[in-house]
Amino acid sequence: MAVLPRHRYLASLQELRPNVWKFGQLITDVTTHPATRRTVESHARAFDASTDPEHREGFTTVSCLSGAPIHRWNALMRTTEDVIANARLKRTMYRLTGTCTGGLCVGWTALNAMWAVATEMDEALGSSYRARLQDWILDAEARGLVVAGALTNAKGDRSKRASEQEDPDQNLRVMEHLPGGVLVRGAKAMICGVAASHEIFVLPGTAYRENEAAFSVAFVIPRDAAGLTIVETRRPSDGRELAEDGFDVPATGITQAYLLFEDVFVPWDRVFLCGEHRYTGRLIQYFTAIYRACIGACVAGQGDVMIGAGLLMARANGLSARTFTDKLVAMAINNETTFGLGVGAIALGRSHHSGVWIPDDLMAHTNKVLVATLPYETRRLCQEIGGGMVETGCFPSARDLHDPRLGPALRKYLQGAGNAETRARAARLAEWLTIGAGVPGCMHGGGSPDGARLVVRAKTPWDQYEEHARRLAGIEPEN
């Protein structure tokens, strides 16, 4: 079955070997444990959307490899429309969940970037990487997999390259070549959506040199692979995510993880790059072009929900939305800027001869810089509209609000223009979106904005611009 319903997705996660840890505890069921159930719920809503007539077209497609209907996040993106559909799916998911669903995002981008590079390697080196990758994609499509993507290494001393670190494990590396595959060791850090994923697509974290061939590796492993330990992380809180009831934390959420590889065996049929260091830079180039073109849709989607939360708070406080027209319009402009610039990067991209579509580098990385700035202004405006209850988080918990002894007085003094609980729920949502665990990684999620600026500097034709100005000014070139 290529398009899975929710219950099949949840059951498939329960079948995986427990290897996810949080608070020093092994989580036996990620679908029910308080530390992971919210990120699973977020991803499960994509399966709901895949079978919902309202959203089905955006969340499913027909495989260009098998001709079968599949979840869109398992597909090769061959046209501008395919990549724009990626962006639209991201924006819709934020509207449905209020947060990130990284298992529907990074692995999808990785398989498309890898397809282009595998094609190039096969042509130049006579390898068979693309055939391996195609077999894996067909399996992912058939099983409706959720695939996290892992690029970021622990890195160690940032002033040194991978080959210069005192501890080489700071960057994931191949330890040994075996007849049936490779052994890898090291870590990947801050990886999104792992607890909700079936498999993990691992890519190099940067471009490597000839003496760094051991670090030049790309592969896919099951999330429960032997030797892999996953430590889930989350933004600090006052423990509200562990509550079993109430509205202090939404039913959705996201977690990130450290992936600890302790001599993990990867079969050759799941290895798509191994030692070909010259192609690592190209792989990062294609990945970031796709990812950073589409990431503007993520923050736009959450910005849409922030607008809604601001409107709810204004009305709960007894104020007309007209009072905040300028702020709301500014929020909407921020959302459409990152979404639209990403679509522009896609439209100005090119068809790689492998068949996948690669967005324009310059515009995609410019979008990343804006993604690292505009959403913070959107959050600030949402907090301004909501007032101190949102920005300070200074109001009672849901449990206290419902307490037989404390509740009546608290509800009395929390009441605004309407029901006290309505006001409290709107405030908690706005708080969660703007300063809580629902905030996505805008600054460094998907890579550093400084890295994006380097690409913008490299891709901008400064000399051409100077020549345009020289001609218009009538300045003769100097000898």
C-alpha positions in Angstrom: 0.0 0.0 0.0 1.7 3.2 -1.2 -0.7 5.7 0.5 -1.1 4.8 4.1 -3.8 5.8 6.5 -3.0 7.1 10.0 -3.4 3.8 11.8 -1.0 2.0 9.5 1.6 4.7 10.1 1.3 4.6 13.9 1.4 0.8 13.8 4.6 0.8 11.7 6.4 3.0 14.2 5.4 0.7 17.0 7.1 -2.2 15.2 10.5 -0.5 15.3 13.1 -1.6 17.8 13.1 0.9 20.8 16.3 3.0 20.5 15.0 6.5 21.3 16.0 7.9 24.7 14.8 11.0 26.7 15.5 12.0 30.3 17.7 9.0 30.6 14.8 6.7 29.8 14.4 4.3 26.9 11.1 5.1 25.1 9.4 1.8 24.3 6.5 3.4 22.3 7.1 6.8 20.6 3.5 7.1 19.6 2.3 7.3 23.3 5.3 8.6 25.3 4.8 12.2 26.5 8.2 13.2 25.1 7.6 12.0 21.6 3.9 11.6 21.0 3.4 15.2 19.9 5.9 15.0 17.1 4.4 11.7 16.0 0.9 13.4 16.0 2.3 16.2 13.8 3.5 13.7 11.2 0.4 11.6 11.5 -1.7 14.6 10.3 0.1 14.3 6.9 -1.3 10.8 6.6 -4.8 12.2 7.4 -4.3 14.8 4.7 -3.2 12.2 2.2 -6.7 10.5 2.5 -8.7 13.8 2.9 -10.4 15.0 -0.3 -9.6 18.6 0.7 -5.8 18.0 0.8 -5.2 14.7 -1.0 -4.0 16.3 -4.3 -1.3 18.3 -2.4 -0.2 15.3 -0.3 -0.1 12.5 -2.9 1.1 12.2 -6.4 1.8 9.5 -9.1 5.3 8.0 -9.0 7.4 8.8 -12.1 9.2 5.5 -11.4 6.3 3.0 -10.8 3.2 4.9 -12.0 1.6 4.1 -8.6 -0.1 6.6 -6.3 2.3 7.6 -3.5 2.8 10.1 -0.7 4.2 13.2 -2.3 7.1 13.3 0.2 8.6 10.1 -1.3 8.6 11.4 -4.8 11.3 12.7 -7.2 10.6 16.3 -8.1 10.9 16.7 -11.9 9.2 20.0 -12.6 8.7 23.5 -11.2 5.2 22.4 -10.2 6.6 19.4 -8.3 8.9 21.6 -6.2 6.2 24.3 -5.7 4.0 21.4 -4.4 6.8 20.7 -1.9 6.5 24.3 -0.7 2.7 24.2 -0.6 2.8 21.0 1.4 5.1 22.6 4.0 2.9 25.6 4.4 -0.2 23.5 4.7 1.5 21.2 7.3 2.3 24.3 9.5 -1.3 25.4 9.2 -2.4 21.9 10.3 0.1 21.5 13.1 1.6 24.9 14.0 5.1 23.4 13.9 7.8 21.6 11.9 7.4 18.1 10.5 11.0 17.4 9.5 10.4 13.7 8.6 8.4 14.9 5.6 11.0 17.4 4.5 14.7 16.7 4.8 14.8 13.1 3.6 12.6 14.2 0.7 15.1 16.9 -0.3 18.0 14.5 0.3 16.7 11.8 -2.1 16.3 14.4 -4.9 19.7 15.9 -4.4 21.2 12.5 -4.2 19.5 11.4 -7.5 21.2 14.2 -9.4 24.7 13.5 -7.9 24.3 9.7 -8.2 23.6 10.3 -11.9 26.7 12.4 -12.3 28.9 9.9 -10.5 27.6 7.0 -12.6 28.4 8.9 -15.8 31.9 9.9 -14.7 33.0 6.9 -12.6 31.0 4.0 -14.0 29.4 3.4 -10.6 25.9 2.0 -10.0 24.7 4.4 -7.3 21.6 5.6 -9.1 20.3 2.1 -9.6 20.7 1.5 -5.8 19.0 4.7 -5.0 16.1 3.9 -7.4 15.6 0.6 -5.7 15.4 2.3 -2.3 13.1 5.0 -3.5 10.7 2.4 -5.0 10.7 0.7 -1.6 10.1 3.9 0.3 7.2 4.8 -2.1 5.7 1.3 -1.7 5.9 1.4 2.1 4.9 5.1 2.5 8.0 5.9 4.6 8.6 9.0 6.7 12.4 9.7 6.2 14.3 12.1 8.4 17.4 13.7 6.9 20.8 14.0 8.7 23.5 16.4 7.6 24.8 18.3 10.6 27.9 16.7 12.3 29.0 17.4 15.9 32.0 19.2 14.2 34.2 19.7 17.3 36.6 22.7 17.0 35.0 25.0 14.4 38.4 26.4 13.4 39.5 23.0 12.2 38.4 20.8 9.3 37.2 17.3 9.8 40.6 15.8 9.1 42.2 18.1 11.6 40.1 17.3 14.7 41.7 15.6 17.6 38.7 13.3 17.8 37.8 12.2 14.2 34.4 11.0 15.4 33.3 14.6 15.6 32.3 14.1 11.9 30.6 10.9 10.9 33.0 8.7 9.0 33.5 5.2 7.5 35.5 3.0 9.8 35.8 -0.1 7.7 34.8 -1.5 4.3 33.4 -5.0 4.5 32.3 -7.4 1.8 28.6 -6.6 2.5 28.8 -2.9 3.3 30.5 -0.3 5.5 30.8 0.4 9.3 30.2 4.0 10.2 31.0 5.8 13.5 30.3 9.3 14.8 27.3 11.5 15.4 24.7 13.6 13.6 23.3 16.4 15.8 20.1 18.5 16.0 18.3 16.2 13.5 14.6 16.9 13.2 11.6 14.5 13.3 13.6 11.4 13.9 11.3 9.9 16.5 8.4 10.1 14.0 10.4 8.6 11.1 10.9 5.1 9.8 14.3 5.7 8.2 17.1 8.3 8.1 18.8 9.6 5.0 22.4 10.6 5.9 24.4 13.1 3.8 27.8 14.7 4.2 27.7 17.8 6.3 30.0 19.8 4.1 32.3 19.6 1.1 35.3 17.4 1.8 38.9 17.2 0.4 40.9 14.3 -0.9 42.3 13.4 2.5 38.8 13.4 3.9 37.4 10.6 1.9 36.3 8.6 5.0 33.9 11.5 5.8 32.5 11.5 2.3 29.6 9.1 2.7 25.8 9.1 2.0 23.4 6.3 2.9 20.0 5.4 4.3 19.4 3.3 7.4 16.3 2.2 9.3 15.7 4.4 12.4 16.2 1.3 14.6 19.4 0.1 13.0 21.7 -1.9 15.3 24.3 0.3 16.9 22.3 3.5 16.5 21.2 5.3 19.6 18.9 8.3 19.4 18.7 11.0 22.2 15.7 13.2 21.8 16.0 16.9 22.7 13.6 19.8 23.0 13.6 23.4 24.0 13.6 23.9 27.8 10.2 24.2 29.4 8.6 24.0 32.8 7.5 20.5 32.2 4.2 21.2 30.6 4.9 18.8 27.7 4.6 16.0 30.2 1.1 16.9 31.3 -1.5 14.4 30.4 -4.4 16.9 30.1 -5.2 20.5 29.6 -4.3 23.0 26.8 -0.9 24.3 28.1 0.8 22.5 25.2 -0.9 21.7 21.9 -1.3 18.1 20.8 1.4 18.7 18.1 5.0 19.5 18.3 8.5 18.8 17.1 11.6 17.2 18.7 15.2 17.1 17.5 17.8 14.4 18.2 21.4 13.5 18.5 22.2 10.3 16.5 25.0 8.3 18.0 26.5 5.9 15.5 28.5 3.2 17.2 30.0 1.1 14.4 26.7 0.9 12.5 26.7 -1.5 9.6 25.2 -0.1 6.3 24.7 -2.6 3.5 26.1 -1.6 0.1 22.6 -1.4 -1.5 21.9 1.5 0.9 25.2 3.3 0.3 25.0 6.1 -2.4 28.3 7.8 -2.0 31.4 6.4 -0.4 34.8 8.2 -0.7 34.0 10.3 -3.7 34.9 13.6 -2.0 34.7 15.7 -5.2 31.0 15.2 -5.3 30.2 16.2 -1.7 30.2 19.9 -2.5 27.9 19.3 -5.4 25.6 17.3 -3.2 25.4 20.1 -0.6 24.8 22.6 -3.4 21.8 20.8 -4.8 20.4 20.0 -1.4 20.5 23.6 -0.1 19.1 25.0 -3.4 16.0 22.8 -3.0 15.7 23.1 0.8 16.2 26.8 1.1 13.8 27.6 -1.8 11.1 25.7 0.1 11.9 26.6 3.7 10.2 30.0 3.2 6.9 28.2 3.0 7.5 26.7 6.5 7.8 30.0 8.2 5.0 31.4 6.1 2.7 28.6 7.3 3.5 29.2 10.9 3.1 32.9 10.3 -0.4 32.3 9.0 -1.2 30.6 12.3 0.4 33.5 14.2 -2.0 35.9 12.4 -4.9 33.7 13.5 -3.6 33.6 17.1 -3.3 37.4 17.1 -6.8 37.8 15.9 -8.1 35.4 18.5 -6.3 37.3 21.3 -7.5 40.6 20.1 -11.1 39.5 20.2 -10.7 37.7 23.5 -9.3 40.9 25.0 -12.4 42.8 23.6 -10.5 44.7 20.9 -11.4 45.0 17.2 -9.0 43.5 14.7 -9.0 46.9 13.1 -7.0 48.2 16.0 -4.1 46.0 14.8 -4.5 46.3 11.0 -1.0 47.6 10.4 0.6 44.9 12.4 -1.5 42.1 10.8 -0.7 43.4 7.3 3.0 43.5 8.2 2.8 39.9 9.4 1.1 38.9 6.1 3.7 40.6 4.0 6.5 38.8 5.9 4.8 35.5 5.2 4.3 36.1 1.5 7.8 37.4 1.1 9.5 34.2 2.2 7.0 32.0 0.4 7.1 34.1 -2.8 10.9 34.4 -2.9 11.1 30.6 -2.6 8.7 30.1 -5.4 10.7 32.6 -7.5 13.9 30.5 -6.8 12.0 27.4 -8.0 10.7 29.1 -11.1 14.2 30.4 -12.1 15.8 27.0 -11.5 16.8 24.4 -14.1 16.1 20.8 -15.0 19.1 18.7 -14.1 19.9 16.2 -16.8 19.0 13.4 -14.3 15.4 14.6 -14.5 15.1 16.4 -11.1 14.5 20.2 -10.8 17.1 22.3 -9.0 16.0 25.8 -7.9 18.2 28.9 -8.5 21.0 29.1 -6.0 21.1 32.9 -5.5 17.5 33.3 -4.8 17.2 30.2 -2.7 20.0 31.3 -0.4 18.7 34.9 -0.3 15.4 33.3 0.9 17.3 31.6 3.7 18.7 34.9 4.9 15.1 36.3 5.1 13.9 33.2 6.8 16.5 34.0 9.5 15.1 37.5 10.0 11.5 38.1 9.0 9.8 35.4 11.2 11.2 37.0 14.3 9.4 40.3 13.4 6.2 38.3 12.8 6.5 36.8 16.3 7.1 40.1 17.9 4.0 41.5 16.2 2.0 38.6 17.4 3.2 39.2 21.0 2.3 42.9 20.7 -1.2 42.1 19.6 -1.7 39.5 22.3 -0.4 41.6 25.2 1.5 40.6 28.3 -0.3 37.3 28.8 1.4 36.0 25.6 4.8 37.6 25.9 5.3 36.9 29.7 3.3 33.6 29.8 2.1 34.9 33.2 -1.2 33.1 33.7 -2.2 29.9 35.4 -1.9 26.4 34.1 -4.9 24.5 32.6 -4.9 22.3 35.7 -5.2 25.2 38.1 -7.9 26.8 35.9 -10.0 23.7 36.3 -9.1 23.1 39.9 -12.3 22.9 42.1 -10.8 25.3 44.7 -8.7 27.7 42.6 -10.6 27.6 39.3 -13.6 29.8 40.0 -11.5 32.7 41.1 -9.0 32.3 38.3 -11.6 32.1 35.6 -13.2 35.2 37.0 -10.0 37.3 36.7 -8.9 35.7 33.4 -12.2 36.6 31.7 -11.9 39.2 29.0 -14.5 39.9 26.4 -15.7 36.3 26.6 -15.0 33.0 28.1 -11.9 32.8 30.3 -10.8 29.5 28.9 -11.1 30.7 25.3 -8.8 33.6 26.2 -6.4 31.3 28.0 -6.3 28.8 25.1 -5.6 31.6 22.6 -2.8 33.0 24.8 -1.2 29.6 25.3 -1.2 29.0 21.5 0.3 32.4 20.8 2.9 31.9 23.5 3.8 28.4 22.2 4.2 29.8 18.6 6.3 32.8 19.5 8.5 31.9 22.5 7.8 28.2 23.2 8.6 24.8 21.9 6.5 25.4 18.7 9.1 27.8 17.3 10.9 26.3 14.3 14.6 26.8 13.8 14.4 29.8 11.6 17.9 31.1 12.3 20.0 27.9 11.9 17.4 25.4 10.8 18.4 24.3 7.3 21.9 25.8 7.8 23.5 29.0 8.9 22.4 32.3 7.4 26.1 33.3 7.2 26.6 30.3 5.0 23.8 31.5 2.8 25.3 34.9 2.7 28.6 33.4 1.4 26.6 31.8 -1.5 24.9 35.1 -2.2 28.3 36.8 -2.4 29.7 34.1 -4.6 26.7 34.0 -7.0 26.1 37.8 -7.3 27.7 39.2 -10.5 29.3 42.2 -8.9 31.5 43.1 -11.9 28.5 43.0 -14.3 26.6 45.4 -12.0 29.5 47.8 -11.9 29.7 47.6 -15.7 26.0 48.5 -16.1 26.5 51.5 -13.8 29.7 52.6 -15.6 28.0 52.6 -19.0 25.0 54.5 -17.7 27.3 57.1 -16.1 29.3 57.4 -19.3 32.6 56.5 -17.5 35.3 55.1 -19.8 37.0 51.9 -18.5 40.4 52.5 -16.9 43.4 50.9 -18.5 
